[in-house]
Amino acid sequence: MKIRHWIISLAALGCAASAWAQQSPIVIKFSHVVATDTPKGKAAEYFKKLAEERTKGRVKVQVYANSVLYKDKEEMEALQLGAVQVLAPTFSKFGPLGVREFEVFDLPYLFDSFEEAHKVTQGPVGKNLLNRLSVKGVAGLAFWDNAFKQITANKPLRKPEDFRGVKIRIQPSKVVDAQFRTLGANPQVLAFSEVYQALQTGVVDAQDNPFSNIDTQKFYEVQKYLMVSNHGYHAYVLIANKKFWDGLPPDIRQIMDGVVRDTTQYFNSIAQKDDQDALAHIKATGKTQIITLTKEEKNALKKAMVKVHRDFESQIGKELIQSIYRETGFDPDKL
Ligand code: LMR
């Protein structure tokens, strides 16, 4: 090829690149409800970093943490309207979207370890569940495995009967509602951003969350006791507005799929240590008494709560529940 042609081609390439770079950026609003110094908060910032670096600025990510843009229920509505493009709610928040299957993960004591949970969330059962979101205009991108849930309250809650009459804040999950009602408690759905004040003013007496949320929201300041119960699994579902995500230019979409993959790997690599660091910090404050349930106490609570597995077979799907039992080897009849 003549030198002249090379020069013309390189100039054209340069113009295309600068034109490509000068096009107005694709803006991704990423809203979430937790503090930045949590696994989800850090992962949202990591997602932003990778997306902006790898697309050379063609994508701009605006992260809105701690419910500053939208609270719990609002954020899911905003995503469906396209007012935000990416969220990472807990699977407990998918009930109002009408995707009841996600509440399978709320079944108490479904998993005994991260390994069991990862088999499901990072395996075929999880992938199938993500695909089910598309009918709601939502692109299910990934599961972010966070931690196990613990209970904070203003009195020790060791035995099932201790829960009688306790007003406990819960996420908007029918399964979680049922598991605490089965103990005689009085579950109240509240947005995550309202929990601290509700505990402080006595609107509710208790709540359940992983250590990282208990720590970063300072629930230990307004809760006398923290029961290490590991009674439920806490994970996030990274989702996007499906019309937006499917409408990304193919080259950008390929980059963003890699950003999702690498951010998920990052999240899953920091979550367990963050959870233990949060427990250590809560202990260091000395502001709440930490109660680790004995094996007998945990088994009694497990037996009392696990009844809801059967109760939700028709709503969640018996086959879906059985498929998770097959992956983990869990058998509620052998408790
Ligand atoms: C909650 O209790 O609402 C939190 O677990 C939410 C979250 O995103 O961690």
Residues whose N, C-alpha, C, O or C-beta is under 5 A from the ligand:
A	BS01	LMR	V34 A88 T90 Q171 F192 D208 N209
